[in-house]
């Protein structure tokens, strides 16, 4: 098993433990995780701690984390929020620092 495969397996185990997701390889953050708001923030914070990733560059406003405030309802940028999957998390772990998904 190569290093990337090992990282992916560790991330899958982490997601199963934290949110009970049975098929984390199909996760689209934060669309189909069945969590939102503070739970998303907590998950990303715990991810950083678990995998020793510097999460300071993570800007939650660039991602739709499921919070529907009165401002976000009328914010057309909400439709352009970024998404990422488990492979991006593996890339982040290998780099040791959060990097945004390329457009």
Secondary structure, DSSP 8 states (H G I E B T S, - for coil): --HHHHHHHHHHHHHHHHH--TTGGG-EETTSSS--THHHHHHHHHHHHHTT-B-TT--GGGB--S---HHHHS-GGGGG-B-EEHHHHHHHHHHTB------
